[in-house]
């Protein structure tokens, strides 16, 4: 038996909990995916705004050393939980409002 550590981000989800509110796993996944996309777009816009402060048209040696703060900001966003994980938690904690699109 190997001593490999499994990926801690892989979590078994209870399908019964995922069915709450929609009674259809595909609808639940669609709601979660839509919310994950919203979270991802918002996070990317926020990161781009912060990184835009460092935008420069001139490349020089001093800029390389000044980019440390920019790198730290990028690393912070890389360590954040993935948008899908946040969306799943919001869905399971009944923090999402969703409605069926009308057929009209």
C-alpha positions in Angstrom: 0.0 0.0 0.0 1.4 3.4 -0.9 1.8 6.3 1.5 0.4 8.8 -0.9 -1.6 11.6 0.5 -4.8 12.1 -1.3 -5.7 15.6 -2.6 -7.5 17.5 0.3 -9.6 19.4 -2.2 -11.3 16.3 -3.3 -14.4 15.8 -1.2 -17.2 13.3 -1.5 -20.5 15.2 -1.7 -23.9 13.9 -0.5 -26.2 13.8 -3.5 -29.2 14.1 -1.3 -28.1 17.5 -0.1 -27.3 18.5 -3.7 -30.9 17.7 -4.6 -32.4 20.1 -2.0 -34.4 22.8 -3.6 -34.2 21.6 -7.2 -35.1 17.8 -7.0 -32.8 17.4 -10.0 -29.0 17.0 -9.8 -28.5 18.6 -13.2 -30.5 21.7 -12.2 -28.4 21.8 -9.0 -25.2 21.6 -10.9 -26.4 24.3 -13.3 -27.2 26.6 -10.4 -23.8 25.9 -8.8 -22.0 26.4 -12.2 -23.7 29.7 -12.8 -22.8 31.0 -9.4 -19.2 29.8 -9.7 -18.9 31.7 -13.0 -20.2 34.9 -11.2 -17.7 34.4 -8.4 -14.8 33.8 -10.8 -15.6 36.9 -13.0 -15.8 39.1 -9.9 -12.5 37.7 -8.5 -10.8 38.2 -11.8 -12.0 41.8 -12.1 -10.8 42.5 -8.6 -7.4 41.0 -9.3 -7.1 42.9 -12.6 -7.9 46.2 -10.8 -5.2 45.6 -8.2 -2.6 44.6 -10.8 -3.5 47.6 -13.0 -2.0 49.8 -10.4 1.4 48.3 -11.3 1.0 48.8 -15.1 4.0 50.4 -16.7 5.0 51.0 -20.3 8.7 51.1 -19.4 10.7 47.9 -18.6 13.7 48.4 -16.5 15.7 46.6 -13.8 14.1 48.5 -11.0 10.7 47.3 -12.1 11.7 43.7 -11.5 12.3 44.4 -7.8 9.1 46.5 -7.6 7.0 43.5 -8.9 7.4 41.6 -5.6 4.2 43.2 -4.3 2.4 42.3 -7.5 3.6 38.7 -7.2 2.3 38.6 -3.6 -1.1 39.8 -4.8 -1.1 37.1 -7.5 -0.1 34.4 -5.0 -2.9 35.5 -2.6 -5.5 35.0 -5.4 -4.0 31.7 -6.3 -4.3 30.4 -2.7 -8.0 31.5 -2.5 -10.6 28.7 -2.6 -11.8 27.9 -6.1 -15.0 29.5 -7.2 -16.7 26.2 -7.6 -16.0 25.3 -4.0 -17.4 28.6 -2.8 -20.5 28.1 -5.0 -21.1 24.6 -3.7 -20.9 25.9 -0.1 -23.3 28.7 -0.8 -25.7 26.3 -2.5 -25.6 23.8 0.3 -26.0 26.5 3.0 -29.1 27.9 1.2 -27.4 31.2 0.5 -28.3 31.2 -3.2 -31.5 32.5 -4.7 -32.3 31.1 -8.1 -35.4 30.9 -10.3 -36.5 29.0 -13.4 -36.3 31.0 -16.6 -39.7 31.6 -18.1 -40.5 29.8 -21.4 -41.7 33.1 -23.0 
